[in-house]
Structure formats: structure tokens, C-alpha cells
Amino acid sequence: MGQNTLLAHLKSEAVLIDKVIADDLRSVTNVQLQEILGHALLSGGKRIRPLLTILSARLCRKKNFQDEKTKAGLYRLAISFEYLHAASLLHDDVIDHADVRRGRPAVNSVWGNTPAILAGDYLHSRAMYLAGTIGGEAILAQISTAAASMVEAEFIQMRSVITKDQSEESYFSVLEGKTAALISAACETGAMYAGEKGKKRAALKHYGRNLGLAFQIIDDLLDYLGDSNTTGKAVGNDFIEGKMTLPLISALKQSTNTDREMLASLLDNTPQERKKNLPEAGNIIAGCDGFVYAGKRAAKLIEEAATGLDLFQDSSEKEILLGLGQYVLKRNK
């Protein structure tokens, strides 16, 4: 599937998902909370996570998703993943003192930290309500586990910044919880809603995990190599914060003693010093093929994800899922 065709499909589905979100948010009675949620949720976005739930359910072909009641339930269940994702971003922006999110003022910079945190809490609660009432106990447990993994991963990442943990094992532990757990759950939940219990459900779970890991590796690459005007985020923020991402971990392993000492010295220094020396750090990482290494790891994960879909017959849903893997590798924001 060509990228233009894929993006056109994503856009058409995003419109439907946005309508479901807007309809659901009408249940919010507080004016300020409704305003904040509208700002946080209805300002664009490709809605990848809910789309994965919808595609995975359809791919299993065990229910008639043209039936209006079944289709409505699937879409309402799917938005729970967008709610959890948005909740994590609201909380992240407070923790990181972020001013901008997706090229727009972050909620905390407009309304303050307390409203941003409370809005995130609301979305988390609403996601669990939708999961439980629509998906039942098993799906609620699935989504709750993913949400808990996201929080645990943040603690692992905080610890790795303090200890300057340079192991890939620690890095991937963060990715497993921070990004892959929710995307994997989005795919598996679609299979569960469709009534799938066997190898196909496991294959979609694995596909989602690998897609999530690759997505975050590319995100970490864009933090160094992206254009802030395109990504909507400041370039180099991970290094400035002292986060040990895969390009940096690889460079620390492969660099000469002099370059390794330079990077280690900056990691021990202040964020201001790291910001000032960001171009030099980027040059060292590039010279050690840190960016190339990270890109190859992401490509391998997507290849494995695609292989897992061999269980399914050819369909438009399968083609879109395969296309999403390539989109993740090529994205620039």
C-alpha cells in the first residue's frame, strides 16, 4: 500500500474516531474540563491506537462489524486507548514542564498543572469505564495492566537517568512499558472483542508490541534528527534531560575513549551544559553509527511484526497494518 493511500485511510478513520470522542465527551458537565479535554483530544492526530483496535478486530473476521450496534461498541472501546494515551501526555507535560504539545500550547501552560493532572485523571477513569462496560472483565484487566506498565516504565526511566544506566536491557524495559504495552494491548483487545482466543490473538499482540517498540525507537531518533517545526517538540530534549536512549547507548559502546569520556562528562553535567554541547554530542553519535544502529533495530522489529501477520488471509485490514509498519519507520513527526 502506498503511503498516500495509507494516509488517506488513516484520515478517514480518524474523522470517525474523532466523532465518537466528541460524542462521548458530551457526558462531561464541567465547562472547564470540557474545554481542556477538547484542546487535548480534538486538535488533530492520526488516532493510531484506536485504529489498531478496530483493524485487529476486523482482521479476525469473527463478527459482523457492519452491524451498527457491534460497530458502535468497537469504536467506543477503541477510544479508551486514545484516552489513556492522552492522559499520559497530559501528565508527561506537567512532569517535563512542557510548553508545547503537537505545535500547540500544552494544557499545563494554558490552564496550569492542577487542571492538567485532573484532566488526565478523568481520561484514565473514563478509559477504564469504557473498557469495563463494553469489553467486560477480561478486556478491563488487559487495559488496566497496560496502564500500570506505563507508570512502572516511568519509574524505570527515572532511575536510569539517575544511575546513567547504559544497558539496552534497561532501555527496552522502559520501551516495553512506556509505549509497547499500550499499543500491544490495543491490538490484542481488538482480537478479544472479535472473539479470537488462539494463535491469531497472540500474533496481533506480538505485532502491536513490535510496532510499539519500533515507534519509540524512531521517536528517540527524531529527538536528535527531527525538525522541531515538523515534530512540534524541541530537538535534543532527551539528551538535555539525560535520558539514555538507543542512539546514545550504542554510541557509548562503540565510541573511542575520548568521545566516550566526552559523552559521559556531559551526562554528569547540568542540562544547560548538555544543551550547549548538543551539536557535538550529535556528531559523536553519528560518527559511531548510533543513529544507523537504532534505525536497523527498528526495521528488524517491523520485519518480525509483519511476519507474524502471515497467519491472516489477505485483506484491506492486513494491508493497512503492514503499511503502518513502514509508516512508522519513515515518519518524520
C-alpha positions as CSV (number, residue, x, y, z in Angstrom):
1,M,0.0,0.0,0.0
2,G,1.4,3.4,-1.0
3,Q,1.8,6.0,1.7
4,N,-0.7,8.4,0.2
5,T,-3.3,5.7,0.2
6,L,-2.5,4.7,3.7
7,L,-2.6,8.3,5.0
8,A,-6.0,8.8,3.2
9,H,-7.4,5.8,5.0
10,L,-6.0,6.9,8.4
11,K,-7.5,10.3,7.8
12,S,-11.0,8.9,7.0
13,E,-10.9,6.6,10.1
14,A,-9.6,9.5,12.3
15,V,-12.7,11.5,11.4
16,L,-15.0,8.7,12.5
17,I,-12.9,8.2,15.7
18,D,-13.0,12.0,16.4
19,K,-16.8,12.0,16.1
20,V,-17.0,9.1,18.7
21,I,-14.7,11.0,21.0
22,A,-16.7,14.2,20.6
23,D,-20.0,12.4,21.3
24,D,-18.5,10.7,24.4
25,L,-17.2,14.0,25.8
26,R,-20.7,15.4,25.8
27,S,-21.1,13.5,29.1
28,V,-18.7,15.9,30.7
29,T,-20.7,18.5,32.7
30,N,-17.9,20.8,33.9
31,V,-17.2,23.6,31.4
32,Q,-13.5,24.0,32.1
33,L,-12.9,20.3,32.0
34,Q,-14.8,20.0,28.7
35,E,-12.7,22.9,27.3
36,I,-9.4,21.2,28.4
37,L,-10.4,17.8,27.0
38,G,-11.4,19.4,23.7
39,H,-8.0,21.1,23.5
40,A,-6.1,17.9,24.4
41,L,-8.0,15.5,22.3
42,L,-9.6,17.2,19.3
43,S,-6.7,19.1,17.9
44,G,-5.7,16.5,15.3
45,G,-3.8,13.3,15.4
46,K,-3.8,10.1,13.4
47,R,-5.5,8.0,16.2
48,I,-3.2,5.1,15.6
49,R,-4.0,3.3,18.9
50,P,-7.8,3.1,18.5
51,L,-7.4,2.4,14.8
52,L,-5.2,-0.6,15.7
53,T,-8.1,-2.0,17.9
54,I,-10.6,-1.5,15.1
55,L,-8.3,-3.1,12.4
56,S,-7.4,-6.0,14.6
57,A,-11.0,-6.8,15.4
58,R,-12.0,-6.7,11.7
59,L,-8.9,-8.7,10.7
60,C,-10.1,-11.7,12.8
61,R,-13.4,-11.8,10.9
62,K,-15.3,-13.5,13.7
63,K,-18.1,-10.8,14.0
64,N,-20.1,-8.7,11.6
65,F,-18.7,-5.2,12.2
66,Q,-21.1,-3.7,9.7
67,D,-23.8,-4.3,12.4
68,E,-24.4,-0.9,13.8
69,K,-24.5,-2.0,17.5
70,T,-21.3,-4.1,17.2
71,K,-19.5,-1.4,15.2
72,A,-20.5,1.3,17.8
73,G,-19.3,-0.8,20.6
74,L,-16.0,-1.4,18.9
75,Y,-15.4,2.3,18.2
76,R,-16.3,3.3,21.8
77,L,-14.0,0.6,23.2
78,A,-11.2,1.7,20.8
79,I,-11.3,5.3,22.1
80,S,-10.3,4.1,25.5
81,F,-6.8,3.7,24.1
82,E,-6.7,7.3,22.9
83,Y,-7.9,8.4,26.3
84,L,-5.1,6.5,28.1
85,H,-2.5,7.9,25.6
86,A,-3.8,11.5,26.0
87,A,-3.8,11.1,29.8
88,S,-0.1,10.0,29.8
89,L,0.8,13.0,27.6
90,L,-1.1,15.4,29.9
91,H,0.8,14.1,32.9
92,D,4.2,14.0,31.0
93,D,3.8,17.6,30.1
94,V,3.4,18.6,33.7
95,I,6.4,16.4,34.7
96,D,8.6,17.8,31.9
97,H,7.3,21.4,32.3
98,A,6.5,21.4,28.6
99,D,5.1,24.5,26.9
100,V,4.1,22.9,23.6
101,R,2.4,19.7,22.5
102,R,2.0,19.0,18.8
103,G,2.8,22.5,17.9
104,R,0.1,24.0,20.2
105,P,0.3,25.3,23.8
106,A,0.3,22.4,26.2
107,V,-2.6,22.2,28.6
108,N,-0.5,22.9,31.6
109,S,0.9,26.1,30.1
110,V,-2.6,27.4,29.4
111,W,-4.7,26.2,32.4
112,G,-1.9,25.2,34.9
113,N,-0.6,22.0,36.4
114,T,-3.5,21.0,38.6
115,P,-6.2,21.2,35.9
116,A,-3.9,19.3,33.5
117,I,-3.4,16.5,36.1
118,L,-7.1,16.3,36.9
119,A,-8.0,16.1,33.2
120,G,-5.5,13.3,32.8
121,D,-7.1,11.5,35.7
122,Y,-10.5,11.9,34.2
123,L,-9.4,10.4,30.9
124,H,-7.8,7.5,32.8
125,S,-11.1,6.8,34.7
126,R,-13.2,7.2,31.6
127,A,-11.0,4.7,29.7
128,M,-11.5,2.1,32.4
129,Y,-15.2,2.7,32.4
130,L,-15.5,2.1,28.6
131,A,-13.2,-0.9,28.8
132,G,-15.3,-2.5,31.6
133,T,-18.8,-1.7,30.3
134,I,-18.1,-2.5,26.7
135,G,-15.3,-5.1,26.8
136,G,-16.0,-6.9,30.1
137,E,-13.7,-8.1,32.8
138,A,-11.1,-9.7,30.7
139,I,-10.6,-6.6,28.5
140,L,-10.7,-4.3,31.5
141,A,-7.9,-6.4,33.1
142,Q,-5.9,-6.2,29.8
143,I,-6.1,-2.4,29.6
144,S,-5.5,-1.9,33.3
145,T,-2.3,-4.0,33.1
146,A,-1.1,-1.9,30.2
147,A,-1.8,1.3,32.1
148,A,0.1,0.0,35.1
149,S,3.0,-0.9,32.9
150,M,3.2,2.6,31.6
151,V,3.6,4.0,35.1
152,E,6.2,1.4,36.1
153,A,8.2,2.2,33.0
154,E,8.4,5.9,34.0
155,F,9.9,4.8,37.3
156,I,12.5,2.7,35.5
157,Q,13.3,5.6,33.2
158,M,13.7,8.0,36.1
159,R,16.1,5.5,37.8
160,S,18.1,5.1,34.6
161,V,18.6,8.8,34.3
162,I,20.0,9.0,37.9
163,T,22.2,5.9,37.5
164,K,23.2,6.6,33.9
165,D,22.2,3.1,33.1
166,Q,23.8,2.3,29.7
167,S,22.3,-1.2,29.1
168,E,20.0,-2.0,26.3
169,E,18.1,-4.2,28.6
170,S,17.0,-1.3,30.8
171,Y,16.2,0.8,27.7
172,F,13.9,-1.8,26.3
173,S,12.3,-2.4,29.7
174,V,11.3,1.3,29.5
175,L,10.0,0.9,25.9
176,E,8.1,-2.2,26.8
177,G,6.0,-0.4,29.4
178,K,6.1,3.2,28.1
179,T,4.9,2.6,24.6
180,A,4.7,-1.1,23.5
181,A,2.3,-2.2,26.3
182,L,-0.5,0.1,25.3
183,I,-0.1,-0.5,21.5
184,S,0.1,-4.2,22.1
185,A,-3.0,-4.1,24.3
186,A,-4.8,-2.1,21.6
187,C,-4.2,-4.9,19.1
188,E,-4.9,-7.7,21.4
189,T,-8.1,-6.1,22.7
190,G,-9.4,-5.9,19.1
191,A,-8.9,-9.6,18.8
192,M,-10.5,-10.3,22.1
193,Y,-13.6,-8.2,21.2
194,A,-13.8,-10.2,18.0
195,G,-13.8,-13.4,20.0
196,E,-10.3,-14.6,19.0
197,K,-8.5,-16.7,21.6
198,G,-5.7,-18.6,19.9
199,K,-2.7,-18.0,17.7
200,K,-4.2,-15.1,15.8
201,R,-4.8,-13.2,19.1
202,A,-1.1,-13.9,20.1
203,A,0.1,-12.8,16.7
204,L,-1.7,-9.4,17.0
205,K,-0.4,-8.9,20.5
206,H,3.2,-9.5,19.1
207,Y,2.6,-7.3,16.1
208,G,1.5,-4.5,18.5
209,R,4.5,-5.0,20.8
210,N,7.0,-4.8,17.9
211,L,5.2,-1.8,16.3
212,G,5.3,0.0,19.7
213,L,9.0,-0.7,20.3
214,A,9.9,0.4,16.7
215,F,7.7,3.5,17.1
216,Q,9.5,4.6,20.2
217,I,13.0,3.9,18.8
218,I,12.1,6.2,15.8
219,D,10.7,8.7,18.3
220,D,14.1,8.7,20.0
221,L,15.9,9.1,16.7
222,L,13.6,12.1,15.8
223,D,14.6,13.7,19.1
224,Y,18.1,14.1,17.7
225,L,17.5,14.2,13.9
226,G,13.9,15.6,13.6
227,D,12.8,19.1,12.6
228,S,11.1,20.9,15.6
229,N,8.8,22.7,13.2
230,T,7.6,19.2,12.0
231,T,7.7,17.3,15.2
232,G,6.3,20.1,17.3
233,K,8.9,19.2,20.0
234,A,12.3,20.7,20.8
235,V,15.1,18.8,19.2
236,G,17.6,17.2,21.6
237,N,15.3,17.2,24.6
238,D,16.1,13.6,25.6
239,F,19.8,14.3,25.7
240,I,19.3,17.5,27.6
241,E,17.3,15.6,30.2
242,G,20.0,12.9,30.4
243,K,17.8,10.1,29.1
244,M,19.6,7.0,27.9
245,T,18.0,6.3,24.5
246,L,19.3,3.7,22.0
247,P,21.4,6.0,19.7
248,L,23.3,7.3,22.8
249,I,23.6,3.8,24.4
250,S,25.1,2.5,21.1
251,A,27.5,5.4,20.8
252,L,28.8,4.9,24.3
253,K,29.5,1.3,23.5
254,Q,31.2,2.0,20.1
255,S,33.0,5.3,20.6
256,T,36.6,5.9,21.2
257,N,37.8,6.6,24.8
258,T,37.9,10.3,24.1
259,D,34.4,10.5,22.7
260,R,33.1,8.2,25.4
261,E,34.6,10.4,28.1
262,M,33.1,13.5,26.4
263,L,29.6,12.0,26.4
264,A,30.0,10.7,29.9
265,S,31.1,14.1,31.1
266,L,28.1,15.8,29.6
267,L,25.7,13.3,31.1
268,D,27.3,14.1,34.5
269,N,26.9,17.8,33.8
270,T,23.9,20.2,34.0
271,P,21.1,20.2,31.5
272,Q,22.3,23.7,30.4
273,E,25.7,22.3,29.6
274,R,24.2,19.4,27.7
275,K,22.1,21.8,25.7
276,K,25.1,23.9,24.8
277,N,27.1,20.9,23.6
278,L,24.2,19.1,21.9
279,P,25.6,19.5,18.3
280,E,28.9,18.0,19.4
281,A,27.1,15.1,21.1
282,G,25.1,14.5,17.9
283,N,28.2,14.4,15.8
284,I,29.8,11.8,18.1
285,I,26.7,9.6,18.0
286,A,26.5,9.9,14.2
287,G,30.2,9.1,13.9
288,C,29.7,5.9,15.9
289,D,26.7,4.9,13.7
290,G,24.4,5.2,16.8
291,F,21.6,6.6,14.6
292,V,22.2,3.9,12.0
293,Y,22.2,1.1,14.6
294,A,18.9,2.4,16.2
295,G,17.3,2.6,12.7
296,K,18.3,-1.0,11.9
297,R,16.9,-2.3,15.2
298,A,13.5,-0.6,14.5
299,A,13.5,-2.1,10.9
300,K,14.1,-5.6,12.3
301,L,11.2,-5.2,14.8
302,I,8.9,-4.2,12.0
303,E,10.0,-7.1,9.8
304,E,9.2,-9.5,12.7
305,A,5.8,-7.9,13.2
306,A,5.0,-8.3,9.5
307,T,5.9,-12.0,9.5
308,G,3.5,-12.6,12.4
309,L,0.6,-11.4,10.2
310,D,1.2,-14.3,7.8
311,L,-1.4,-16.2,9.8
312,F,-4.2,-14.0,8.4
313,Q,-5.7,-14.1,4.9
314,D,-5.0,-11.1,2.6
315,S,-7.4,-8.3,3.2
316,S,-7.5,-4.5,3.3
317,E,-7.0,-4.6,7.1
318,K,-3.9,-6.7,6.8
319,E,-2.5,-4.4,4.1
320,I,-3.1,-1.4,6.3
321,L,-1.4,-3.0,9.3
322,L,1.6,-3.9,7.1
323,G,1.6,-0.3,5.7
324,L,1.6,1.1,9.2
325,G,4.8,-0.7,10.0
326,Q,6.5,1.0,7.1
327,Y,4.9,4.3,8.0
328,V,6.4,4.1,11.5
329,L,9.9,3.6,10.0
330,K,9.6,6.5,7.6
331,R,7.7,9.0,9.8
332,N,9.2,12.5,10.4
333,K,7.0,13.5,13.3
